[in-house]
Amino acid sequence: MSVPRVLELDSVPERMPHRDATLRQLASALDPIRSDRPAYPICLSGPTGAGKTAVSQFAVRELRRETAVKTAHVDCLRTRSRAAILEEALVDAGLKSRSSPKANAASELLAQLEDADSPVVLTLDEAEHIEDEHLAHVLFETSGVTPIFVMHEYERFAARLDSATASRLRTGPHIELDRYAQHEIVDILESRIEAGDLSGITDGTLEVIADTAAGNAREAISILREAYVEGRSRDERVTPALVADVREPAQESIRRYNIERLDTPHRLLKHMIDDAGEIRADELAELFEVEYPDAEPRERRRYLNVLVRYGCIRKKGSGRGTRYLSIGETKK
């Protein structure tokens, strides 16, 4: 059974309840572009499920409707090197086709961005995963490009930059999103239901979903999607009891969505953990080093933290006693 587009995880809505103030801040930060002037770099931060990606895409879409600006959105969890990010940005902005020969150097890709016949707004989602710590500085020096950095923790992202680049970053606006309240999640779900003209959802069900999702809009939408599709397949209404039935499938759906976004090192670590079921951190480090001998320990830890954050694996213990568990394993 097909899933209503309004319930897809990557769907950008026409309305964003309870993010009006954030959207005004972002629109104001992008205002110089409307007057053909460069804008300061923009940072958007907040926890998973706070609407960071949707807000950035919503604001950029509105800007594109008003001006001749070119826009690109790059998921840096999937695409992390300087050259790959710039290549993806050019393709997404319509400045290059995927079938075009690959450039020999990142400098050629930057030149193509600078040669664009209109300003370029480049959104770097999951910006903390960018491999090249100098990319922010390079983009600041690239004429006609306004970067929007979307991340979980602003200070941690800024700390990775050299002092001059971090100072330049702080000249621009930092917009911080908080986790949604329960009633706000309900309003978001009601907005999606109205936009998709969906029916068959009983009173009180949205409140149960909002409580279950604990402020995470992405999880709430995933639960509603799974419950709606399951209800249609059973020819039943969507009830709190059905929501309880689909909680695990909804979490698995989000997990699959996140796994599809992972690049090779993340996938390799997950595969090693899945094969073992449960593995000590030092054993995992040895296995990973065979495949990636040049990777620094902090990089490996960063990859593992991503897998834990997105529910792809579990972590147990700390320090030398740290163990990683496949998501199918039961906690002991």
Salt bridges, closest charged atoms under 4 A:
ASP10 OD1 - ARG5 NH1 2.89
GLU14 OE2 - ARG61 NH1 3.59
GLU14 OE2 - ARG65 NH2 3.38
ASP31 OD1 - ARG34 NH1 2.97
GLU62 OE2 - ARG61 NE 3.77
GLU62 OE2 - ARG65 NH1 2.79
GLU66 OE1 - ARG34 NE 2.62
ASP75 OD2 - ARG78 NH1 3.95
ASP75 OD2 - ARG261 NE 2.78
GLU87 OE2 - LYS96 NZ 2.44
GLU88 OE2 - ARG98 NH2 2.97
ASP117 OD1 - LYS70 NZ 3.96
ASP125 OD2 - HIS73 NE2 3.18
GLU126 OE1 - HIS129 NE2 3.43
GLU126 OE1 - HIS152 ND1 3.80
GLU126 OE2 - ARG261 NH2 3.14
GLU128 OE2 - HIS152 ND1 2.83
GLU128 OE2 - ARG309 NH1 3.71
GLU131 OE2 - ARG80 NH2 3.14
ASP132 OD2 - ARG82 NE 2.48
GLU133 OE2 - ARG160 NH2 3.64
GLU133 OE2 - ARG298 NH2 3.82
GLU141 OE2 - ARG168 NH1 3.17
GLU153 OE1 - ARG156 NE 3.80
GLU155 OE1 - ARG170 NH2 3.09
GLU184 OE2 - HIS18 ND1 3.75
ASP187 OD2 - HIS18 NE2 2.61
GLU219 OE2 - ARG247 NH2 3.18
GLU226 OE2 - ARG225 NH2 3.41
GLU230 OE2 - ARG234 NE 2.83
GLU236 OE1 - ARG234 NH1 3.73
ASP245 OD2 - ARG234 NH1 3.58
GLU252 OE1 - ARG255 NH2 2.82
ASP263 OD2 - ARG80 NE 2.26
ASP263 OD1 - HIS266 ND1 2.55
ASP274 OD2 - LYS270 NZ 2.91
ASP275 OD2 - HIS271 NE2 3.18
GLU278 OE2 - LYS316 NZ 3.13
GLU278 OE2 - ARG323 NE 2.76
GLU278 OE1 - LYS332 NZ 3.64
ASP282 OD1 - ARG280 NE 2.99
GLU283 OE2 - ARG280 NH1 3.13
GLU296 OE1 - ARG298 NE 2.90
